[in-house]
């Protein structure tokens, strides 16, 4: 019987031409994965403005409560590079769904926590399991999308990567005020369920290769876990513990170096490595990873410095900090589509260089910050930095992946995201150390001037006399305390100015290095329909 003789309902559906993209499936599946990626990145910073409330809610000490963020980040850095191997083994859809489901369950468990120990455990599992949602989206953007549409996908991912950590503290602060701190975690459930459903229905972009399970490199996994978690702990906690003055930090630094060398050797020599390091033989990928790390330092560093200054110097509340930070988010959001068009039409090395120069100039504008700076003074700083970071990030993604073979993309996506997180952690560690050391240096310099007399000494004597007139029992002590507070505030302001300058110099250096990349492959325009 021929097809013509069959009833209409029984006729086979016409096959799609080879290479034709199902845009509905791609849009819905990729869009859902992007929402999940946003949730996973958002949860890093969503607790930042609500740590005092969480501390009271679970009865934690000041030292313990800082682990609510650290416990999420340390296991996450292990999953990010591991996700490339698991994606090739199980397929992107199955890995993403398992990651999303585990993230939802751990979010609920964290919200229900009644003790700090339980919360640290569930946050660690939340970070580890949910970490796979970040790089898998990156891999889909460079494998499922046709070449001429990958920059559009890069713009979407750039918006997520930059906006999520920026709005995290603001959203968290408002959720805590409106409902309670537990909703910082419960809020993940409704969108998480939606993402799970959508990825199950439309996220079948590739198939796994079960043969990769044979000869799984368990020792390589162990070395990678110890290496990355030790490194992350040193970067997160080093500044608080005066670095190598602390025996644990010193010991873990040695562990990081040794396990790092062994891990790299293992991945280069083992027949079935967890992480394919061969991508670093590609010059553009190596330079792109370096640029990604610097853009991560600029993104997370700027997001760290400004709220710290506003809360420590100006005494802003979480909502006031969020209102001030909104300029950065708006500038990034507005720049994304424009940056995508620019990167598509010109050599990406040019916008990457311009982006880092703009980000650096934005940071350098704050080198002369004073204690009176608020919303309007920081508006131009944030706008310039936000525009620059967005342009640099989108161009960097294009440079990094443009000359890589397709079979390396999944593993490379994990390495790129690891570089961004590690760069951010290194940037935060350097900035935190710079603020501490420079504050002490400036305070010491001011104290010596007071001790040696001069204008500061005259001011202190006058203040003591005024205190005596007011009937203060210890006028000299009160004057010293008042002068000490003023000097400490001024020293802190000067230290923040130095930290903004340090971040600016890093961006300027990145702008120069970006010119060393090779020209990327030219992406041909899509063929027009014949008429």
Rosetta blueprint (number, residue, H / E / L):
1 X L
2 X L
3 X H
4 X H
5 X H
6 X L
7 X L
8 X H
9 X H
10 X H
11 X L
12 X L
13 X L
14 X L
15 X L
16 X L
17 X L
18 X L
19 X L
20 X L
21 X L
22 X L
23 X H
24 X H
25 X H
26 X H
27 X H
28 X H
29 X H
30 X H
31 X H
32 X H
33 X H
34 X H
35 X H
36 X H
37 X H
38 X H
39 X H
40 X H
41 X H
42 X H
43 X H
44 X H
45 X H
46 X L
47 X L
48 X H
49 X H
50 X H
51 X H
52 X H
53 X H
54 X H
55 X H
56 X H
57 X H
58 X H
59 X L
60 X L
61 X L
62 X H
63 X H
64 X H
65 X H
66 X L
67 X H
68 X H
69 X H
70 X H
71 X H
72 X H
73 X H
74 X H
75 X H
76 X H
77 X H
78 X H
79 X H
80 X H
81 X H
82 X H
83 X H
84 X H
85 X H
86 X H
87 X H
88 X H
89 X H
90 X H
91 X L
92 X H
93 X H
94 X H
95 X H
96 X H
97 X H
98 X H
99 X H
100 X H
101 X H
102 X H
103 X H
104 X H
105 X H
106 X H
107 X H
108 X H
109 X H
110 X H
111 X H
112 X L
113 X L
114 X L
115 X L
116 X H
117 X H
118 X H
119 X H
120 X H
121 X H
122 X H
123 X H
124 X H
125 X H
126 X H
127 X H
128 X H
129 X H
130 X H
131 X L
132 X H
133 X H
134 X H
135 X H
136 X H
137 X H
138 X H
139 X H
140 X H
141 X H
142 X H
143 X H
144 X L
145 X L
146 X L
147 X H
148 X H
149 X H
150 X H
151 X H
152 X H
153 X H
154 X H
155 X H
156 X H
157 X H
158 X H
159 X H
160 X H
161 X H
162 X H
163 X H
164 X H
165 X H
166 X H
167 X H
168 X H
169 X H
170 X H
171 X H
172 X H
173 X H
174 X H
175 X H
176 X H
177 X H
178 X H
179 X L
180 X L
181 X L
182 X L
183 X H
184 X H
185 X H
186 X H
187 X L
188 X H
189 X H
190 X H
191 X H
192 X H
193 X H
194 X H
195 X H
196 X H
197 X H
198 X H
199 X H
200 X H
201 X H
202 X H
203 X L
204 X L
205 X L
206 X L
207 X L
208 X L
209 X L
210 X H
211 X H
212 X H
213 X H
214 X L
215 X L
216 X L
217 X L
218 X H
219 X H
220 X H
221 X H
222 X H
223 X H
224 X H
225 X H
226 X H
227 X H
228 X H
229 X H
230 X H
231 X H
232 X H
233 X H
234 X H
235 X H
236 X H
237 X H
238 X L
239 X L
240 X L
241 X L
242 X L
243 X H
244 X H
245 X H
246 X L
247 X H
248 X H
249 X H
250 X H
251 X H
252 X H
253 X H
254 X H
255 X H
256 X H
257 X H
258 X H
259 X H
260 X H
261 X H
262 X H
263 X H
264 X H
265 X H
266 X H
267 X H
268 X H
269 X H
270 X L
271 X L
272 X L
273 X L
274 X L
275 X L
276 X L
277 X H
278 X H
279 X H
280 X H
281 X H
282 X L
283 X H
284 X H
285 X H
286 X H
287 X H
288 X H
289 X H
290 X H
291 X H
292 X H
293 X H
294 X H
295 X H
296 X H
297 X H
298 X H
299 X H
300 X H
301 X H
302 X H
303 X H
304 X H
305 X H
306 X H
307 X H
308 X H
309 X H
310 X H
311 X H
312 X H
313 X L
314 X L
315 X L
316 X L
317 X L
318 X H
319 X H
320 X H
321 X H
322 X H
323 X H
324 X H
325 X H
326 X H
327 X H
328 X H
329 X H
330 X H
331 X H
332 X H
333 X H
334 X H
335 X H
336 X H
337 X H
338 X H
339 X H
340 X H
341 X H
342 X H
343 X H
344 X H
345 X H
346 X L
347 X L
348 X H
349 X H
350 X H
351 X H
352 X H
353 X H
354 X H
355 X H
356 X H
357 X H
358 X H
359 X H
360 X H
361 X H
362 X H
363 X H
364 X H
365 X L
366 X L
367 X L
368 X L
369 X L
370 X L
371 X L
372 X L
373 X L
374 X L
375 X H
376 X H
377 X H
378 X H
379 X H
380 X H
381 X H
382 X H
383 X H
384 X H
385 X H
386 X H
387 X H
388 X H
389 X H
390 X H
391 X H
392 X H
393 X H
394 X H
395 X H
396 X H
397 X H
398 X H
399 X H
400 X H
401 X H
402 X H
403 X L
404 X L
405 X L
406 X H
407 X H
408 X H
409 X H
410 X H
411 X H
412 X H
413 X H
414 X H
415 X H
416 X H
417 X H
418 X H
419 X H
420 X H
421 X H
422 X H
423 X H
424 X H
425 X H
426 X H
427 X H
428 X H
429 X H
430 X H
431 X H
432 X H
433 X H
434 X H
435 X H
436 X H
437 X H
438 X H
439 X H
440 X H
441 X H
442 X H
443 X H
444 X H
445 X H
446 X H
447 X H
448 X H
449 X H
450 X H
451 X H
452 X L
453 X L
454 X H
455 X H
456 X H
457 X H
458 X H
459 X H
460 X H
461 X H
462 X H
463 X H
464 X H
465 X H
466 X H
467 X H
468 X H
469 X H
470 X L
471 X L
472 X L
473 X L
474 X L
475 X H
476 X H
477 X H
478 X H
479 X H
480 X H
481 X H
482 X H
483 X H
484 X H
485 X H
486 X H
487 X H
488 X H
489 X H
490 X H
491 X H
492 X H
493 X H
494 X H
495 X H
496 X H
497 X H
498 X H
499 X H
500 X H
501 X H
502 X H
503 X H
504 X H
505 X H
506 X H
507 X H
508 X H
509 X H
510 X H
511 X H
512 X H
513 X H
514 X H
515 X L
516 X L
517 X L
518 X L
519 X L
520 X L
521 X L
522 X L
523 X L
524 X L
525 X L
526 X L
527 X L
528 X L
529 X L
530 X L
531 X L
